[in-house]
Amino acid sequence: MKLKADKVKKQNFKIRKNDVVYVIAGKEKGKTGKVINVVQGKNRVIVEKLHVVKRHTKPTQQQQQGGIIEKEGSVHISNVMLQCGKCNKPTRIGFIYLEDGQKARICKKCKEVIL
């Protein structure tokens, strides 16, 4: 069953923009990079300088130069893990509530709060 674009359910992911992630599966396995964008409807992330694809473009009014352009492609969100800033290893993510009532992400290995 395919859902239409307006009927796509918005999910809350543990990975957010500007997080450093480690690729655990696929052609780019073992590499790390910074998340540029999270594509909510398709469960994918765009990681800086990973999964580079070539696009053939025509010149337009906005973009005078045509030709072959290289840009980052998307990677499925299940193929990346968040990398902890303290222990510097890929880790699973948990959630806790801080004293002031805010919900925060934590590293499952070192229990450090991830901002």
Summary of the structure (lengths in Angstrom):
residues: 115
radius of gyration: 17.4
end to end distance: 36.9
largest distance: 55.1
contacts: 273
relative contact order: 0.18
helix: 5%
strand: 43%
